[in-house]
Amino acid sequence: MKRTFYLLSILSRILFALLLTFDLLLFARLAGEFAVRGMEGVKSWILHAGSVGRITSESSGPGILTVQFPPAGPIYREFFIMCGVLLVLTPLSFWAGRFFRRCARQAG
């Protein structure tokens, strides 16, 4: 049992490190866009990040290519939900690492 708790504590600490790195990189990117181009830069970056892989194109005739962009509404909502989930998961993974470490010490 001690080994299981110890492995869980290591996994949750690795998850915490990855989430914290992602949080810091996301904040740095948004702050950089805001510093360079203001709110328009932040809006365009969120639209770019949210629409990657969603833009579809289809051939509607010889030599004609139709490109469809996703609507902006759901992209903003999904972005802010993702940020909220990150803000919740980061401290939870930290506390989980401490909890499992404490359980491993008590089991041994």
C-alpha positions in Angstrom: 0.0 0.0 0.0 2.9 2.3 0.8 4.3 1.9 -2.7 0.9 2.7 -4.3 0.5 5.9 -2.3 4.1 6.9 -3.1 3.5 6.3 -6.9 0.3 8.3 -6.7 2.1 11.1 -5.0 4.8 11.1 -7.8 2.1 11.1 -10.5 0.2 13.9 -9.0 3.3 16.0 -8.5 4.2 15.4 -12.2 0.7 16.5 -13.2 1.1 19.6 -11.0 4.4 20.5 -12.7 2.8 20.1 -16.1 -0.3 22.1 -15.3 1.7 24.8 -13.6 4.0 25.1 -16.7 1.0 25.2 -19.0 -0.6 27.9 -16.8 2.5 30.0 -16.8 3.0 29.7 -20.6 -0.7 30.6 -21.2 -0.4 33.6 -19.0 2.9 34.7 -20.6 1.3 34.4 -24.1 -1.8 36.3 -23.2 0.3 39.0 -21.4 2.6 39.3 -24.4 -0.3 39.7 -26.8 -1.9 42.3 -24.5 1.4 44.2 -24.2 2.0 44.2 -28.0 -1.4 44.6 -29.5 -3.8 45.2 -26.6 -7.2 43.6 -26.3 -7.5 43.0 -30.0 -4.3 40.9 -29.9 -5.7 38.9 -27.0 -9.0 38.4 -28.9 -7.3 37.4 -32.1 -5.0 34.9 -30.3 -8.0 33.3 -28.5 -9.8 33.0 -31.8 -6.7 31.5 -33.4 -6.0 29.1 -30.6 -9.7 28.0 -30.4 -10.1 27.6 -34.1 -7.0 25.5 -34.8 -8.3 22.3 -36.3 -11.8 23.6 -36.7 -11.5 25.5 -40.0 -12.9 23.4 -42.7 -12.5 23.8 -46.5 -14.3 22.0 -49.3 -14.2 22.2 -53.0 -17.5 23.5 -54.3 -16.6 23.4 -58.0 -13.6 23.5 -60.3 -11.1 26.0 -59.0 -13.4 27.1 -56.2 -12.6 26.4 -52.5 -15.0 27.3 -49.8 -13.5 27.9 -46.3 -15.8 27.9 -43.3 -14.7 29.5 -40.0 -16.4 28.5 -36.7 -18.4 31.1 -34.9 -16.6 33.2 -32.3 -19.1 32.6 -29.4 -18.4 29.0 -28.5 -14.6 29.5 -28.8 -14.6 32.2 -26.2 -16.8 30.1 -23.9 -14.6 27.0 -24.3 -11.4 29.1 -23.7 -12.7 30.5 -20.5 -14.0 27.1 -19.3 -10.6 25.6 -20.1 -8.9 28.4 -18.0 -11.3 27.7 -15.2 -10.6 24.0 -15.3 -6.9 24.7 -15.2 -7.2 27.0 -12.3 -9.1 24.3 -10.4 -6.9 21.3 -11.4 -3.6 22.9 -10.6 -4.1 23.3 -6.9 -6.0 20.1 -6.7 -3.0 18.2 -8.1 -0.7 19.9 -5.6 -3.0 18.9 -2.7 -3.4 15.4 -4.0 0.4 15.0 -4.1 0.7 16.2 -0.5 -2.2 13.9 0.6 -0.8 10.8 -1.1 2.7 11.5 0.3 1.1 11.8 3.8 -0.7 8.5 3.3 2.5 6.8 2.2 4.3 8.0 5.3 1.4 6.8 7.6 1.2 3.4 5.8 4.9 2.7 6.4 
